């Protein structure tokens, strides 16, 4: 009996050994395949980039880093943290900070590193329908201050007591001044039913609002008929849904007997380049609407066709919060002489960003080009000066800029 049991044990051990060996061989094979595939992918990317570089003119504007020096210094810092840092260490947060720091070193407020979660939320923010609170915000690129420029009625934001002009200071107790705007917005636009606590500053006093997030489809275009045959059309943002809403609004005003038109892009923070170009194509004659140039001097042009052209008297309202796509819009209208710009000098964001996906699901948004109005004007950091400058008196109950635009259009009949 003992000899038989010994033989059985020996067979079991041999079988176990063979099983473990087989697993190790499979793991080694899988690891080899993964590394081979990764190396092949990297080689393809390098080859692709090398091919692109051969087509591009030389530039000195490249990032050169001493990898060995950085590795040594990072290791020194890591050792010091492990030896002396007092509080809890979250390795993932530290790693995230490394990537964020690399991009922030470009000293460009519009170039940002996104985690996978932030990137998913960002991609949801341009279709006009999202989970959020119903407020439009803008950020001062110099101070990092985030301000509500529009608080929509019957939305969680207005119901919680937030108002246009409020300066947002904290999100769930964390300071957000200086945090990149899209990241703040992405943290607000999450799950329905969740409650976000926003700290704000208003008229010299601090406040706090608890806001429930829910599914919202904001109207990005609002319109109405004014007196004297003047149509009024306000574009709040240039989102994907804006084009269809603009077309519907313009058709409605035409059917109501519109003879003159005011388009309002005040406090419009921008949106997608394609949306604003589609809208300009409804108004401009055939020709160049806007063009961009990258670091290599490559030029990309966006043109309108001859299918549509707006020929009635037109005024466009702008202010210091009209930014990005709003400036593409107002710049084209001004260069073509299609309408009169009324208000104050625009924000001055004349650069283009693109988001690049990384292999682990995260992403990097980089400034890749500068855009120019049809006449070749570079408005970055300068803005667009209106044809008629009108400051809005904050104490006045009347919309001085709108009234000026109405007066200008009425004079066009004289």
C-alpha positions as CSV (number, residue, x, y, z in Angstrom):
1,X,0.0,0.0,0.0
2,X,2.8,2.4,0.9
3,X,4.6,1.8,-2.4
4,X,1.4,2.5,-4.4
5,X,0.7,5.7,-2.5
6,X,4.3,6.8,-3.1
7,X,3.8,6.2,-6.8
8,X,0.6,8.2,-6.9
9,X,2.3,11.1,-5.1
10,X,5.1,11.0,-7.5
11,X,2.7,11.1,-10.5
12,X,0.8,14.0,-8.9
13,X,4.0,16.0,-8.3
14,X,5.1,15.4,-11.9
15,X,1.7,16.5,-13.2
16,X,1.8,19.6,-11.0
17,X,5.3,20.5,-12.2
18,X,4.3,20.0,-15.8
19,X,1.2,22.2,-15.3
20,X,3.2,25.0,-13.7
21,X,5.8,24.7,-16.4
22,X,3.1,24.9,-19.1
23,X,1.6,28.0,-17.4
24,X,5.0,29.7,-17.2
25,X,5.7,28.9,-20.9
26,X,2.3,30.4,-21.8
27,X,2.9,33.5,-19.7
28,X,6.4,33.9,-21.2
29,X,4.9,33.5,-24.7
30,X,2.2,36.0,-24.0
31,X,4.7,38.5,-22.6
32,X,7.0,38.0,-25.6
33,X,4.0,38.5,-27.9
34,X,2.9,41.7,-26.1
35,X,6.5,43.2,-26.1
36,X,6.8,42.3,-29.8
37,X,3.5,43.9,-30.6
38,X,4.4,47.0,-28.5
39,X,7.8,47.3,-30.2
40,X,6.3,46.9,-33.6
41,X,3.7,49.6,-32.9
42,X,6.4,52.0,-31.6
43,X,8.5,51.3,-34.7
44,X,5.5,52.0,-36.9
45,X,4.8,55.3,-35.1
46,X,8.5,56.3,-35.4
47,X,8.5,55.4,-39.1
48,X,5.3,57.4,-39.6
49,X,6.6,60.4,-37.7
50,X,9.9,60.2,-39.6
51,X,8.0,60.2,-42.9
52,X,6.0,63.2,-41.7
53,X,9.2,65.1,-40.7
54,X,10.8,64.5,-44.1
55,X,7.8,66.4,-45.6
56,X,8.0,69.2,-43.1
57,X,10.4,72.1,-43.1
58,X,13.0,72.2,-40.3
59,X,12.0,74.0,-37.1
60,X,14.0,74.8,-33.9
61,X,10.8,74.7,-31.9
62,X,11.2,71.1,-30.6
63,X,11.2,69.7,-27.1
64,X,14.6,68.2,-26.1
65,X,14.9,66.4,-22.7
66,X,17.8,64.7,-21.0
67,X,16.2,61.4,-20.1
68,X,19.1,60.2,-17.9
69,X,19.2,63.5,-15.9
70,X,15.5,63.4,-15.4
71,X,15.5,59.8,-14.3
72,X,18.2,60.5,-11.7
73,X,16.5,63.5,-10.3
74,X,13.1,61.7,-10.2
75,X,14.7,58.8,-8.3
76,X,16.3,61.3,-5.8
77,X,12.9,62.9,-5.2
78,X,11.1,59.5,-4.9
79,X,13.6,58.4,-2.2
80,X,13.2,61.6,-0.2
81,X,9.4,61.3,-0.3
82,X,9.6,57.7,0.9
83,X,12.0,58.7,3.7
84,X,10.5,61.9,5.0
85,X,7.0,62.7,3.6
86,X,4.5,62.7,6.5
87,X,1.1,62.1,5.0
88,X,-0.4,59.3,2.9
89,X,1.1,58.8,-0.5
90,X,-1.1,58.0,-3.5
91,X,1.2,56.8,-6.2
92,X,-1.4,57.2,-9.0
93,X,-1.9,60.9,-8.0
94,X,1.8,61.4,-8.1
95,X,2.1,59.8,-11.5
96,X,-0.8,61.9,-12.8
97,X,0.9,65.0,-11.5
98,X,4.1,64.1,-13.4
99,X,2.2,64.0,-16.7
100,X,0.3,67.2,-15.9
101,X,3.5,69.0,-15.0
102,X,5.2,68.1,-18.2
103,X,2.4,69.6,-20.3
104,X,2.0,72.6,-17.9
105,X,5.7,73.3,-18.5
106,X,4.7,74.6,-21.9
107,X,3.3,77.6,-20.1
108,X,0.2,77.4,-22.3
109,X,-3.2,77.6,-20.5
110,X,-4.9,75.7,-23.3
111,X,-2.5,72.7,-23.5
112,X,-3.6,70.1,-20.9
113,X,-3.1,66.5,-19.9
114,X,-6.3,64.5,-19.4
115,X,-6.7,61.2,-17.5
116,X,-8.9,58.6,-19.2
117,X,-11.9,59.7,-17.1
118,X,-11.4,63.4,-17.8
119,X,-11.1,62.6,-21.5
120,X,-14.4,60.7,-21.6
121,X,-16.2,63.6,-20.0
122,X,-14.5,66.1,-22.3
123,X,-15.7,64.3,-25.4
124,X,-19.3,64.6,-24.2
125,X,-19.2,68.3,-23.8
126,X,-19.5,69.5,-27.4
127,X,-22.8,67.9,-28.5
128,X,-25.0,70.3,-26.6
129,X,-26.7,67.5,-24.5
130,X,-25.0,66.5,-21.3
131,X,-25.3,65.7,-17.7
132,X,-24.6,69.0,-15.9
133,X,-26.1,72.0,-14.1
134,X,-27.1,74.5,-16.8
135,X,-24.6,77.3,-16.7
136,X,-22.0,78.6,-19.1
137,X,-18.6,79.5,-17.6
138,X,-15.5,81.2,-18.9
139,X,-11.9,81.5,-17.5
140,X,-9.5,84.4,-17.4
141,X,-6.2,82.9,-18.9
142,X,-4.1,85.2,-16.8
143,X,-5.7,84.9,-13.3
144,X,-7.4,81.5,-13.8
145,X,-10.6,82.9,-12.4
146,X,-13.8,81.0,-13.5
147,X,-16.9,83.1,-13.9
148,X,-20.5,82.2,-14.8
149,X,-21.4,84.2,-17.9
150,X,-24.9,82.7,-18.3
151,X,-27.2,80.9,-15.9
152,X,-30.1,79.3,-17.7
153,X,-33.6,79.4,-16.3
154,X,-35.3,76.2,-15.0
155,X,-32.0,74.4,-14.6
156,X,-30.2,73.0,-11.5
157,X,-27.9,76.1,-11.5
158,X,-30.6,78.7,-11.3
159,X,-32.7,76.6,-8.9
160,X,-29.7,76.4,-6.5
161,X,-29.4,80.2,-6.5
162,X,-26.4,80.7,-8.8
163,X,-26.4,83.8,-10.9
164,X,-24.7,85.3,-14.0
165,X,-21.5,87.0,-12.8
166,X,-20.8,84.7,-9.9
167,X,-17.1,83.8,-9.6
168,X,-16.7,80.1,-8.8
169,X,-14.0,79.4,-6.2
170,X,-14.4,75.8,-5.1
171,X,-15.8,72.5,-6.3
172,X,-16.7,70.0,-3.5
173,X,-14.5,71.9,-1.2
174,X,-11.5,71.9,-3.5
175,X,-10.0,75.2,-4.9
176,X,-10.6,75.5,-8.7
177,X,-9.1,78.9,-9.4
178,X,-6.3,78.2,-11.9
179,X,-7.5,74.7,-12.7
180,X,-8.0,74.2,-16.5
181,X,-11.6,75.0,-17.4
182,X,-12.4,71.9,-19.3
183,X,-11.3,69.8,-16.3
184,X,-13.6,71.7,-14.0
185,X,-16.5,71.4,-16.4
186,X,-15.8,67.7,-16.8
187,X,-16.0,67.1,-13.1
188,X,-19.4,68.9,-13.0
189,X,-20.8,66.9,-15.9
190,X,-21.0,63.5,-14.4
191,X,-23.8,61.2,-13.2
192,X,-27.4,62.3,-13.0
193,X,-28.7,62.7,-9.4
194,X,-25.3,63.4,-8.0
195,X,-24.9,66.6,-6.0
196,X,-22.0,69.0,-6.5
197,X,-21.2,71.8,-4.1
198,X,-19.9,75.0,-5.6
199,X,-18.4,77.8,-3.7
200,X,-18.7,81.2,-5.2
201,X,-17.9,84.9,-4.7
202,X,-20.6,87.5,-5.4
203,X,-20.6,91.3,-4.6
204,X,-17.8,91.0,-2.1
205,X,-19.4,88.0,-0.2
206,X,-18.8,84.3,-0.3
207,X,-21.5,81.8,-0.8
208,X,-22.1,78.1,-1.4
209,X,-24.6,76.2,-3.6
210,X,-25.5,72.5,-3.6
211,X,-26.5,71.7,-7.2
212,X,-28.0,68.4,-8.5
213,X,-26.8,67.3,-11.9
214,X,-29.3,66.1,-14.4
215,X,-29.6,65.5,-18.2
216,X,-29.8,68.9,-19.9
217,X,-30.1,69.9,-23.5
218,X,-29.4,73.6,-23.6
219,X,-30.9,75.8,-26.3
220,X,-27.7,77.1,-28.0
221,X,-29.7,79.5,-30.2
222,X,-32.5,81.9,-29.1
223,X,-34.5,84.2,-31.3
224,X,-37.4,86.6,-31.5
225,X,-38.9,89.3,-33.7
226,X,-38.3,92.9,-32.5
227,X,-40.1,96.0,-33.7
228,X,-39.5,97.5,-37.2
229,X,-39.0,94.2,-38.9
230,X,-35.8,93.5,-36.9
231,X,-35.0,89.8,-36.1
232,X,-32.9,89.0,-33.1
233,X,-30.9,85.8,-33.0
234,X,-28.5,84.9,-30.1
235,X,-25.9,82.2,-30.4
236,X,-24.9,81.0,-26.9
237,X,-22.3,78.4,-28.0
238,X,-21.1,76.8,-31.2
239,X,-21.9,73.2,-30.5
240,X,-22.9,70.3,-32.8
241,X,-26.6,71.0,-32.4
242,X,-26.2,74.8,-32.9
243,X,-26.1,74.5,-36.7
244,X,-29.6,73.0,-37.0
245,X,-30.9,75.4,-34.4
246,X,-29.5,78.4,-36.2
247,X,-31.0,77.3,-39.5
248,X,-34.4,76.8,-37.9
249,X,-34.2,80.2,-36.2
250,X,-33.2,82.0,-39.4
251,X,-36.0,80.3,-41.3
252,X,-38.6,81.3,-38.7
253,X,-37.5,84.9,-38.7
254,X,-37.6,85.0,-42.5
255,X,-41.2,83.6,-42.4
256,X,-42.1,86.3,-39.9
257,X,-41.1,89.0,-42.3
258,X,-37.6,89.9,-41.0
259,X,-36.1,92.8,-42.9
260,X,-33.0,93.3,-40.8
261,X,-31.1,91.0,-38.4
262,X,-29.1,91.3,-35.2
263,X,-26.9,88.3,-34.3
264,X,-25.7,88.3,-30.6
265,X,-22.5,86.4,-29.7
266,X,-21.8,88.3,-26.5
267,X,-20.6,86.0,-23.7
268,X,-20.3,83.2,-26.2
269,X,-17.1,81.2,-25.1
270,X,-16.8,79.5,-28.5
271,X,-17.2,75.8,-29.5
272,X,-16.2,73.7,-32.5
273,X,-14.6,75.2,-35.6
274,X,-16.8,73.0,-37.8
275,X,-20.0,74.4,-36.3
276,X,-19.1,78.0,-36.7
277,X,-17.9,77.4,-40.3
278,X,-21.2,75.7,-41.1
279,X,-23.1,78.7,-39.8
280,X,-20.9,81.2,-41.6
281,X,-21.6,79.2,-44.8
282,X,-25.3,80.2,-44.4
283,X,-24.4,83.9,-44.5
284,X,-21.2,84.6,-46.4
285,X,-20.7,84.7,-50.2
286,X,-18.4,82.2,-51.8
287,X,-14.9,82.5,-50.5
288,X,-12.5,82.0,-47.6
289,X,-14.0,82.0,-44.1
290,X,-11.0,81.4,-41.9
291,X,-7.6,79.6,-42.2
292,X,-5.1,78.1,-39.8
293,X,-1.3,77.7,-39.9
294,X,0.7,75.2,-37.8
295,X,4.4,75.4,-36.7
296,X,5.6,74.2,-40.1
297,X,3.7,76.8,-42.0
298,X,1.1,74.4,-43.3
299,X,-2.1,76.2,-44.1
300,X,-5.6,74.8,-44.0
301,X,-8.4,76.9,-45.4
302,X,-12.2,76.7,-44.7
303,X,-14.3,78.1,-47.4
304,X,-18.0,78.9,-48.0
305,X,-19.9,77.9,-51.1
306,X,-22.3,79.8,-53.3
307,X,-25.4,78.1,-52.0
308,X,-26.4,80.7,-49.5
309,X,-25.8,84.4,-48.9
310,X,-27.3,86.8,-46.4
311,X,-28.0,90.2,-48.1
312,X,-30.1,92.1,-45.5
313,X,-28.8,94.7,-43.1
314,X,-26.9,92.9,-40.3
315,X,-25.4,93.9,-36.9
316,X,-23.4,91.6,-34.7
317,X,-23.1,92.1,-30.9
318,X,-19.8,91.3,-29.3
319,X,-18.1,91.8,-26.0
320,X,-14.9,90.9,-24.0
321,X,-16.3,87.4,-23.4
322,X,-16.9,86.6,-27.1
323,X,-14.1,84.1,-27.6
324,X,-12.6,81.6,-30.0
325,X,-15.3,80.4,-32.5
326,X,-17.2,83.6,-31.7
327,X,-14.2,85.5,-33.0
328,X,-14.0,83.4,-36.1
329,X,-17.6,84.3,-36.7
330,X,-17.3,88.0,-36.0
331,X,-14.0,88.3,-37.8
332,X,-15.4,86.9,-41.0
333,X,-18.5,89.1,-40.9
334,X,-16.2,92.2,-40.4
335,X,-13.7,91.3,-43.1
336,X,-16.5,90.7,-45.7
337,X,-18.3,93.9,-44.6
338,X,-21.4,91.8,-44.3
339,X,-22.5,93.5,-41.1
340,X,-21.6,96.1,-38.4
341,X,-19.9,94.9,-35.2
342,X,-21.2,96.6,-32.1
343,X,-20.0,96.3,-28.5
344,X,-16.5,96.0,-27.0
345,X,-13.3,94.3,-28.1
346,X,-13.5,90.5,-28.1
347,X,-11.5,88.1,-25.9
348,X,-8.6,87.4,-28.2
349,X,-8.2,83.6,-28.5
350,X,-6.9,83.0,-32.0
351,X,-5.3,79.6,-31.5
352,X,-6.5,76.1,-32.2
353,X,-6.3,73.0,-30.0
354,X,-6.5,69.3,-30.8
355,X,-6.8,66.3,-28.4
356,X,-4.5,63.4,-29.0
357,X,-5.4,60.0,-27.5
358,X,-2.6,58.1,-25.7
359,X,-2.1,54.4,-25.6
360,X,-3.5,53.9,-22.0
361,X,-6.8,55.8,-22.7
362,X,-5.6,59.1,-21.4
363,X,-5.0,62.1,-23.7
364,X,-3.2,65.4,-24.3
365,X,-4.7,68.6,-25.7
366,X,-2.1,70.7,-27.4
367,X,-2.2,74.1,-29.1
368,X,-1.3,73.1,-32.7
369,X,-2.1,76.1,-34.9
370,X,-3.0,79.8,-35.1
371,X,-6.1,80.9,-37.0
372,X,-6.5,84.0,-39.2
373,X,-9.5,85.9,-40.4
374,X,-10.2,86.0,-44.2
375,X,-8.1,89.2,-44.5
376,X,-5.1,87.5,-42.7
377,X,-5.6,89.2,-39.3
378,X,-4.0,87.5,-36.3
379,X,-6.3,88.3,-33.4
380,X,-4.7,86.2,-30.6
381,X,-4.1,88.3,-27.5
382,X,-5.6,91.3,-29.3
383,X,-9.2,90.5,-30.0
384,X,-11.4,92.1,-32.6
385,X,-12.3,95.7,-32.3
386,X,-16.0,96.4,-33.1
387,X,-17.0,98.9,-35.8
388,X,-19.0,100.8,-33.1
389,X,-17.7,100.6,-29.6
390,X,-20.3,100.7,-26.9
391,X,-19.7,100.0,-23.2
392,X,-22.6,98.4,-21.4
393,X,-23.6,100.5,-18.3
394,X,-24.0,97.9,-15.6
395,X,-26.4,100.1,-13.7
396,X,-28.6,100.8,-16.7
397,X,-31.7,98.7,-17.0
398,X,-31.5,99.1,-20.8
399,X,-29.2,97.0,-23.1
400,X,-27.2,99.9,-24.5
401,X,-25.4,97.7,-27.0
402,X,-28.5,96.1,-28.3
403,X,-30.2,99.5,-28.6
404,X,-27.3,100.9,-30.5
405,X,-27.5,98.0,-33.0
406,X,-31.2,98.6,-33.4
407,X,-30.6,102.3,-34.1
408,X,-27.9,101.5,-36.7
409,X,-30.2,99.1,-38.5
410,X,-33.1,101.6,-38.5
411,X,-30.7,104.3,-39.9
412,X,-30.0,101.9,-42.8
413,X,-33.4,102.7,-44.2
414,X,-32.8,106.4,-44.2
